[in-house]
Every structure is written in structure tokens, then in C-alpha cells.
């Protein structure tokens, strides 16, 4: 693993997540214009790692912030004979003018960055079929964002892309450079999965022929980039790319989890692992992709209960609470805390331990929420297994299903309603899975406790459980 990817700036890594669309064969003759010194240092830092091992004499390319420089100041450079490719990102007329002036000399790919203020999704603006498929790569939690995507997709069906052009990315490659470049390793692997990372083909036409939409995740150290190859429609696979050690470990965990689950009754509900590649620059996990379908809320709700019931039966076992609390490092801070709530929690757990309460453990998704599953032509399809655990406290996924939308999406939430829904769903799953004798409030407490410093709602819910079930 290359050490330079161990300390990537999370904010810049996220903001420049679209860099995986740039030509692979970059080398040291990359020129960054219109960026701050900090931004330039980051781009040079990561771009040097995009060249395949053993390649020399990289051709010249440009990465341009159209909002940070005058178009006339860069035009002569990008049109020079030794300039083989350029990428420009920005908003407004400067970006459009740069594209129009370069169009006669370059084959240009045009992408929309959505939303413009903090772009999480990157979609090709042509052809329209690829655009519409890319818009559905990510399902936002907020209803307003989902409505905006639905409206944009509807407009795109009739050829209207103007609402998507507030912020964009252009990538231009000269025809004569056709034998000097390749797409990023992730795109190359998506087209030729049998190749080893060090053997990525060098062919710039992959960028224009094999378009991809991107989901950039969140600005955090373990961020992954999700690529949806759109060279064939409807898309059949996605590629998850991780560069940092944390991201690589998460993808490795997802791969191993899915390999286990595809040998269980849940195999129809999870993505098949299609390929795994790793080199010094990135780990790449290629998974099955299925398009979303519409379904009623009632049918979806029943499918979720059935899925959680099956998952709760896998690797199920019990431990005395006293032993569980001693073995799990997530709970060792409770006894040493001066926090009044945690002191009350310690006493509550002591009473439960003395009564002989058993803790149920089973396999869990780890991040089960409405944005991590979809209804498809083959039923419920659950993805993003990066945080899965083989031995999690029982019903963790039922609690996350009910609580996460209130934490991450809702501006206002009623704690009483959230807790009632969480306990009701957990009780249904426990009864249907035959987890008896099951103390549902105990498992709610065990799920809430490690999260109380992440959001105020967790602390509120924990206090409510302790008060309601003394």
C-alpha cells in the first residue's frame, strides 16, 4: 500500500473525488491552474500515483479551475501542440466558453456535479440514457432531494439538461493522444476485469466510450468513490474504489461479508461479488447492480421485516450479559465515566446482569437504513455492507432502520415516536426470528450506548429506555 494515501485531506479528497475520471497516464507533467496552493499540492500529491508502474514520458495535461482564472489566460496553453488533454471544473459562463473554444481541438466529455454547492454525484450529460441512469445511482434520504432528482430525470427524458448545468466538469482528449492514455484503474477494470492492476490498458477512448457516473460519499477519512459504468445500458455493475487504509479495510470487509451471504438464503437480496482488484493506488470492488423499481410502502415494509428476520437467524448465539460487557471494548468506558446518564446506565445493566439476562448476537448489516436498500425486479436488494459484523448485538439493524432517518435526514423528530417505532419493529423481528427469551429494551440500550456522543437523539432515546423499563 502506498503511504501517500494514508493521510489524504478528507475535505479535498471529497471535493476532488471526480479525479478518478481523469486520464490514467498522468505523471509529473500535470499542470494545475486557478487553484489555491493547498488545492494544487493535493492534486499533485494524488495525481502522481495515477501512472502505471514502469511508464515514462507522460504527456502534458491540464487541470483547470474555470472559476479561479480567466479563460484567455489558459487558452494558449491548452491549445498548444504538446498539450494532450485537459480537465476543467467550474460554474457559469467561463466554463462554457472554455468548452466552446476547445471543442474544435478536443473530444470533450461533459459531466454535471450535483448538487452544485457540495457535489456528491457526478453524471455524464450525454447521452440522455446514461444521464438518467446516473441520476438514479444515489437515493438521497431527504424527500426534497429525491423530488429534485425525479424532476431532473423527467426533464432529461425530453432533452432538457439546463437545471443540471449549474456546476460542471469537462474532460477533453486529443485524438492523436489515443495511444498515450487510459482511464482511471477503476474504469479500466470495469471494462476488462481479467487484467491485473499493473497491466491496466492505456487507451484514452475508454473515457469517452465507457462513461461512468460517480457517487462521492461523505468528506471523511474512510470515504469511497462509487462508479457506475455506463458503457452499456441498463448498467449491470458498480465499482467501489477506496484509496485510504480505512476505505480499503471497509471494502475488504464488504467483499468477505457478501461472499458469505451469497451462500445463504439471502443470496437473492444482496449483490454478487464480480471482481476484486488492488494495487498501490486503490482497492476496487466490483459488484452486481440492479435498477430500482417502484413498490408500495406496505410491501416494502413486509420485505424489510422478512429480510431482517432471516439475517437475525444467521450465526445467532447468546452470551451472559456480564461476560458480553467485559469482552466488548465499546462498553468499557461506562464504569469510568462521571456522566450521570452513564452512571445510571451502569446500575441498570448491573441489575439486568444479576437477573441472568442473556445478550443475543447475530450477523448484522451495520448501516441498515432506507438509503441502503432498494426494490428491484428481483425483490428487496440490500447493499453497502462495509460495516457488517458477524456477531453484532441482536436487532441492531431494526434499530438503525427506525432511528437513522431521524438522525441523518429529519430536521425535526419526535423522540417518543422514534423509540416506539424502533421497539415495535425490533419486537416483530425478534418474535418472527424466534429469539426468545429476548429482552428487547436491553438490546436497544446496547445499540444506543456506543452512539450517545454522535448525536443528541441517541442520548435522549437512551434516557427514555432507562426510565420506561427500570
C-alpha positions in Angstrom: 0.0 0.0 0.0 1.3 3.4 -0.9 1.9 5.6 2.1 0.9 8.8 0.4 -2.8 7.7 0.6 -2.7 7.2 4.4 -3.2 10.9 5.2 -5.4 12.4 2.4 -7.1 15.6 3.4 -10.8 14.4 3.8 -12.3 17.7 2.6 -10.1 17.9 -0.6 -10.3 14.2 -1.2 -14.1 14.6 -1.3 -14.2 17.8 -3.3 -11.9 16.4 -6.0 -13.4 12.9 -5.9 -14.2 13.3 -9.7 -10.4 12.9 -10.3 -11.0 9.2 -10.9 -12.5 10.2 -14.3 -9.2 11.8 -15.4 -6.7 10.0 -17.7 -4.6 7.4 -16.0 -1.3 8.2 -17.7 -0.5 11.5 -15.9 2.9 11.6 -14.4 4.7 14.8 -13.4 3.7 16.9 -16.3 0.3 17.7 -15.0 -0.4 21.4 -14.7 -3.0 22.8 -12.2 -4.3 26.3 -12.9 -6.7 28.6 -11.0 -6.4 26.6 -7.7 -5.1 27.7 -4.3 -1.7 26.4 -3.2 -3.4 23.9 -0.9 -5.5 22.6 -3.7 -2.6 22.3 -6.1 -0.5 20.5 -3.5 -3.3 18.0 -3.0 -3.8 17.4 -6.7 -0.1 16.9 -7.4 0.1 14.6 -4.4 -2.6 12.2 -5.7 -2.1 12.6 -9.4 1.5 11.3 -9.4 0.1 8.0 -8.3 -2.1 7.5 -11.4 0.7 6.3 -13.8 1.1 2.6 -14.3 4.4 1.2 -13.0 7.2 1.4 -15.5 5.7 4.1 -17.7 7.8 7.1 -18.6 7.5 10.2 -20.6 3.9 11.1 -19.6 2.3 13.6 -22.0 1.2 17.1 -20.8 -2.3 17.7 -19.4 -4.1 20.5 -17.6 -6.5 20.6 -14.6 -8.2 24.0 -14.6 -10.5 25.7 -12.1 -12.5 27.8 -14.5 -13.8 30.0 -11.7 -10.3 30.9 -10.5 -8.7 32.0 -13.7 -9.5 34.0 -16.9 -10.2 31.8 -19.9 -7.9 33.8 -22.2 -5.0 33.1 -19.8 -5.2 29.4 -20.2 -6.4 29.0 -23.8 -2.9 29.3 -25.4 -1.6 26.6 -23.0 -4.4 24.0 -23.6 -4.3 24.5 -27.4 -0.5 24.2 -27.6 0.7 21.2 -29.7 2.2 19.4 -26.7 -1.0 19.6 -24.7 -2.8 16.3 -25.0 -5.7 16.5 -22.5 -7.3 18.9 -20.1 -10.0 18.9 -17.4 -11.9 22.0 -16.4 -14.3 22.3 -13.4 -16.4 25.3 -12.5 -19.6 27.2 -12.9 -21.2 29.7 -15.2 -20.1 31.2 -18.5 -16.3 30.8 -18.1 -16.6 27.1 -18.1 -19.0 27.1 -21.1 -16.7 29.4 -23.0 -13.7 27.3 -22.3 -15.5 24.2 -23.6 -16.7 26.0 -26.8 -13.2 27.3 -27.6 -11.6 23.9 -27.0 -14.3 21.8 -28.8 -12.6 22.1 -32.2 -9.4 20.6 -30.9 -10.5 18.1 -28.3 -13.1 15.3 -27.9 -15.0 16.6 -24.9 -16.9 14.7 -22.2 -19.3 16.8 -20.2 -20.4 16.0 -16.6 -22.7 17.6 -14.1 -21.7 17.9 -10.5 -24.7 17.6 -8.2 -25.7 19.4 -6.0 -23.5 22.4 -7.1 -22.7 23.6 -3.6 -21.4 20.3 -2.2 -21.3 17.8 -5.1 -22.0 14.2 -4.1 -22.9 12.9 -7.6 -21.2 13.3 -10.9 -23.2 12.3 -14.0 -22.4 12.5 -17.8 -24.7 14.9 -19.6 -24.8 12.8 -22.7 -26.2 10.5 -24.0 -29.5 11.1 -22.2 -29.9 7.4 -21.3 -26.6 7.4 -19.4 -27.6 10.7 -17.7 -30.9 9.3 -16.5 -29.2 6.1 -15.3 -26.6 8.1 -13.4 -29.2 10.2 -11.7 -30.6 7.1 -10.0 -27.2 5.9 -8.7 -27.8 7.6 -5.3 -31.1 7.8 -3.5 -30.9 10.8 -1.1 -32.6 10.5 2.3 -34.3 13.9 2.0 -37.6 14.0 0.1 -36.8 17.3 -1.5 -33.6 15.9 -2.9 -35.5 12.8 -4.2 -38.1 15.1 -5.9 -35.3 17.2 -7.5 -33.7 14.0 -9.0 -37.1 12.8 -10.2 -37.8 16.1 -11.9 -34.3 16.3 -13.4 -34.8 12.7 -14.8 -38.2 13.6 -16.3 -36.8 16.8 -17.9 -33.8 14.8 -19.3 -36.2 12.4 -21.0 -37.3 15.3 -23.1 -33.7 16.6 -23.7 -33.7 19.4 -21.1 -30.5 19.4 -19.1 -30.3 23.1 -18.2 -31.1 22.6 -14.5 -28.1 20.3 -14.2 -25.6 22.7 -15.6 -25.0 25.0 -12.6 -21.7 23.3 -12.0 -19.8 21.1 -14.4 -16.7 19.2 -15.3 -15.3 19.0 -18.9 -12.6 16.4 -19.9 -11.0 16.9 -23.3 -8.7 14.5 -25.0 -7.0 15.0 -28.4 -7.4 12.2 -30.9 -3.7 11.9 -31.5 -3.2 11.0 -27.9 -5.3 7.8 -28.4 -2.3 5.5 -27.6 -1.0 7.5 -24.7 -3.7 7.3 -22.1 -6.1 5.1 -20.2 -9.0 5.8 -17.9 -8.5 5.5 -14.2 -7.8 2.0 -13.0 -11.4 1.6 -11.8 -12.8 2.3 -15.2 -10.2 0.1 -16.9 -11.1 -2.8 -14.6 -14.8 -2.3 -15.3 -14.1 -2.9 -19.0 -11.5 -5.7 -18.7 -11.8 -7.3 -15.2 -9.3 -10.1 -16.0 -6.4 -7.6 -16.0 -4.1 -7.3 -13.1 -3.8 -3.7 -11.7 -0.2 -3.3 -13.0 -1.4 -4.2 -16.5 -4.2 -1.6 -16.9 -4.6 -0.9 -20.7 -3.6 2.5 -21.9 -6.4 3.7 -24.1 -8.0 7.2 -23.7 -11.0 6.2 -25.7 -12.2 4.3 -22.7 -13.0 7.7 -21.1 -15.4 8.8 -23.8 -16.7 5.4 -24.8 -17.0 3.9 -21.3 -18.7 6.7 -19.4 -19.3 6.5 -15.6 -21.5 8.2 -13.1 -19.9 8.7 -9.6 -21.2 8.8 -6.1 -18.6 10.6 -3.9 -19.9 9.7 -0.4 -19.1 12.0 2.5 -15.9 14.0 3.4 -14.5 11.6 5.9 -11.2 9.6 6.2 -12.9 6.4 5.1 -14.5 7.9 2.0 -15.1 5.6 -1.0 -16.0 6.5 -4.6 -18.7 4.5 -6.3 -18.5 4.3 -10.1 -21.4 3.2 -12.2 -20.1 2.2 -15.7 -22.5 3.4 -18.4 -20.9 2.0 -21.5 -23.9 -0.5 -21.6 -27.5 0.3 -20.6 -29.1 -0.7 -18.4 -26.0 -0.8 -16.1 -25.2 -4.2 -14.7 -22.4 -3.5 -12.2 -20.9 -0.9 -9.9 -17.3 -0.4 -8.8 -16.4 0.8 -5.3 -13.0 2.4 -5.0 -11.0 3.0 -1.8 -7.6 4.7 -1.5 -7.1 5.2 2.2 -6.4 2.3 4.6 -9.8 2.8 6.3 -11.6 2.7 3.0 -9.7 -0.4 1.8 -10.4 -2.3 5.0 -14.1 -1.4 4.7 -14.2 -2.7 1.1 -12.4 -5.9 2.1 -15.0 -6.4 4.9 -17.9 -5.9 2.4 -16.3 -8.4 0.0 -15.9 -11.1 2.6 -19.4 -10.5 4.0 -21.1 -10.8 0.6 -19.1 -13.9 -0.2 -20.6 -15.5 2.9 -24.2 -14.2 2.3 -24.3 -15.4 -1.3 -24.1 -18.9 0.1 -27.2 -18.3 2.3 -31.0 -17.9 1.8 -30.3 -14.2 1.5 -28.3 -14.6 -1.8 -31.1 -13.1 -3.9 -31.2 -10.0 -1.7 -27.5 -9.0 -1.8 -25.1 -8.0 -4.6 -22.9 -10.7 -6.2 -19.1 -10.0 -6.0 -17.9 -9.8 -9.6 -14.3 -8.8 -9.1 -11.7 -7.6 -6.6 -8.6 -5.7 -7.6 -5.9 -4.0 -5.5 -2.7 -2.1 -6.3 -0.6 0.5 -4.6 -3.1 3.3 -5.5 -6.5 1.8 -4.8 -8.7 -1.2 -3.9 -11.5 -1.9 -6.3 -14.6 -3.9 -5.5 -16.9 -4.7 -8.5 -20.4 -5.7 -7.5 -23.7 -6.6 -9.2 -26.0 -3.6 -9.8 -29.8 -3.7 -10.2 -32.1 -0.9 -11.2 -34.7 0.3 -8.8 -38.4 -0.4 -9.2 -41.5 1.2 -7.6 -43.3 -0.7 -4.9 -45.9 0.2 -2.2 -44.7 1.2 1.3 -46.6 -1.8 2.8 -44.9 -4.4 0.5 -41.5 -2.8 1.2 -42.1 -2.8 4.9 -43.0 -6.5 4.9 -40.0 -7.3 2.8 -37.8 -5.5 5.3 -39.1 -7.5 8.2 -38.7 -10.7 6.3 -35.1 -9.8 5.4 -34.2 -8.8 9.0 -35.7 -12.0 10.3 -33.5 -14.1 8.0 -30.5 -12.1 8.9 -31.2 -12.4 12.6 -31.1 -16.2 12.3 -27.5 -16.2 10.9 -24.7 -17.0 13.3 -27.1 -16.5 16.2 -25.8 -17.2 19.7 -26.2 -15.9 23.3 -23.8 -14.8 26.0 -24.4 -13.9 29.6 -24.6 -10.1 29.8 -21.8 -9.9 32.4 -19.4 -11.7 30.0 -20.5 -9.7 27.0 -19.9 -6.4 28.7 -16.5 -7.5 29.8 -15.4 -8.7 26.4 -16.8 -5.9 24.2 -14.4 -2.8 24.2 -17.3 -0.5 23.2 -18.7 -0.7 26.7 -15.6 -0.4 28.9 -15.9 3.3 29.3 -19.2 3.2 31.1 -17.8 2.3 34.6 -15.1 5.1 34.4 -17.5 7.8 33.3 -18.6 10.7 35.5 -21.6 11.3 33.3 -24.8 10.9 35.3 -26.6 9.2 32.5 -23.8 6.6 32.1 -23.7 6.0 35.8 -27.4 5.3 35.8 -26.8 3.0 32.8 -24.1 1.1 34.6 -26.5 0.5 37.5 -29.3 -0.5 35.1 -27.0 -3.0 33.4 -25.9 -4.4 36.7 -29.5 -5.2 37.6 -30.1 -6.9 34.3 -26.9 -8.9 34.7 -27.8 -10.0 38.2 -31.2 -11.2 36.8 -29.4 -13.5 34.4 -30.2 -11.6 31.2 -28.7 -13.1 28.0 -27.4 -11.0 25.2 -28.3 -12.3 21.7 -25.7 -11.9 18.9 -26.1 -12.5 15.2 -24.9 -11.2 11.8 -25.8 -7.6 11.0 -25.7 -5.2 8.1 -24.3 -2.5 10.3 -25.7 0.5 8.4 -29.2 -0.6 7.6 -31.3 2.4 6.5 -33.7 3.3 3.7 -30.9 4.6 1.5 -29.0 1.3 1.6 -31.7 -0.9 0.0 -34.0 -0.7 -3.0 -36.8 -2.7 -4.5 -35.8 -4.2 -7.9 -37.2 -6.7 -10.4 -36.0 -9.5 -8.1 -37.3 -8.1 -4.8 -35.6 -6.4 -1.9 -31.9 -5.6 -2.7 -29.7 -4.6 0.2 -26.2 -3.1 -0.5 -23.4 -1.2 1.3 -22.2 -4.0 3.6 -19.0 -2.2 4.6 -19.8 -2.0 8.3 -21.2 -5.5 8.6 -20.3 -7.6 11.7 -20.7 -11.3 12.1 -21.5 -11.0 15.8 -23.4 -7.8 16.5 -25.9 -7.3 19.3 -29.3 -8.6 18.1 -31.8 -6.3 16.4 -29.2 -3.6 15.6 -30.4 -3.3 12.1 -34.0 -2.9 13.2 -33.0 0.0 15.5 -30.9 1.7 12.8 -33.7 1.3 10.3 -36.1 3.3 12.6 -33.6 5.8 14.1 -31.1 6.7 11.4 -33.6 8.7 9.3 -34.4 10.8 12.3 -30.7 11.4 12.9 -29.4 12.0 9.4 -32.4 13.3 7.5 -35.3 14.8 9.5 -34.9 18.4 10.6 -37.5 17.7 13.4 -38.1 14.4 15.1 -40.4 13.2 17.9 -38.3 11.0 20.2 -41.3 9.3 21.6 -42.5 8.3 18.1 -38.9 7.2 17.0 -38.5 5.0 20.1 -41.9 3.4 19.8 -41.3 2.6 16.1 -37.9 1.2 16.9 -39.1 -1.1 19.7 -42.1 -2.2 17.7 -40.0 -3.2 14.7 -37.4 -4.9 16.9 -40.1 -6.8 18.7 -41.6 -8.1 15.4 -38.3 -9.3 14.1 -37.4 -10.9 17.4 -40.7 -12.8 17.6 -40.6 -13.9 13.9 -36.9 -15.0 14.2 -37.7 -17.0 17.4 -35.2 -15.0 19.5 -36.6 -16.0 22.9 -36.5 -15.2 25.7 -35.5 -11.8 24.3 -35.2 -8.6 26.3 -35.7 -6.0 23.6 -35.1 -2.9 25.8 -31.7 -4.4 26.8 -30.6 -4.7 23.2 -31.9 -1.2 22.4 -29.7 0.1 25.2 -26.7 -1.9 24.0 -27.2 -0.4 20.5 -27.7 3.2 21.7 -24.9 3.3 24.3 -21.8 3.5 21.9 -23.6 6.2 19.9 -24.6 8.8 22.6 -21.7 11.1 21.7 -22.6 11.1 17.9 -26.0 12.8 18.1 -28.2 14.2 20.9 -31.1 12.0 19.8 -29.2 8.8 20.9 -28.8 10.2 24.4 -32.4 11.2 24.6 -33.6 7.8 23.5 -31.2 6.0 25.9 -32.6 8.1 28.9 -36.2 7.2 27.7 -35.5 3.5 27.7 -33.9 3.5 31.1 -36.9 5.5 32.5 -39.6 3.3 30.7 -38.0 0.0 31.6 -36.5 0.3 35.1 
